[in-house]
Amino acid sequence: MEESSRSKILIIGVTGNLGFHLAKTSIQFAHPTFALVRDSAFSQSDKLRKLQALTDAGVRILKGSLQDEERLTEAVKLVDVVICAVAAKHALDQKLLIRVIKQAGCIKRFVPSEFGMDPDRVQIVGMDYDFYSRKAEIRRLVEAEGIPHTYVSCNFYTSYLLPSLVQPGLKSPPRDRVKIFGNGNVKAVFMNESDVASFTISTVDDPRSLNKVLYMRPPGNVVSMNELVEMWEQKIGKKLEKIYVSEEQLLKEMKETV
């Protein structure tokens, strides 16, 4: 596609890890790219470095927030696609954005902030503090307003769980013993943020993903706890002592730490 025919994209949350990758990838894929950034981000050195890198790459930085209706409206009217990558705890802050998108009438695709497990399918034991229900609420609002959308479901990020080999409280993989939850055979999907960004940006002009859920499940990224431990053992040339934690014991420990 010629650059002139590619959708103009607004990304909200570019100072976060995924949002930064989304903005970089959008520019790499030759989309005219805009980023809505809160004023406070410009006074934080780590975020300012990211914004400078994005500016150097060609991203147009716009000041504003999900609470600033005037600036939000101005930003939305500049583009064809809106992608929100704010933290899950701020999911409901997208309500004003949805209203603005509806009123603007120019957005051909909205990708709300999900990028995890499908909130309409996941089953939780009552300890998620509305983590998934907030995302489901946004889905229902998007659908009720008739806004063209794509939901992105990618499961787990490698940068969150794999550095510790899925061991709570650790920052690096264990070298002596490892906790395995359940029997260790349940499969999970682990995705790199840059790959999630590439798939997401690729879908914005693809009619096949319109008003659907995009599931990211590369076969090579689907592994069990036992398989992860085995790969680590092969890498360090050593067998680890395995401590199996039942589902009941895990839930008990989680409740005690809350």
Secondary structure, 3 states (H helix, E strand, C coil): CCHHHCCCEEEECCCCHHHHHHHHHHHHCCCCEEEEECHHHHHCHHHHHHHHHHHHHCCEEEECCCCCHHHHHHHHCCCCEEEECCCHHHHHHHHHHHHHHHHHCCCCEEECCCCECCCCCCCCCCCCCCHHHHHHHHHHHHHHCCCCEEEEECCEEHHHHHHHCCCCCCCCCCCCEEEEECCCCCEEEEECHHHHHHHHHHHCCCHHHCCEEEECCCHHHEEEHHHHHHHHHHHHCCCCEEEEECHHHHHHHHHHHC
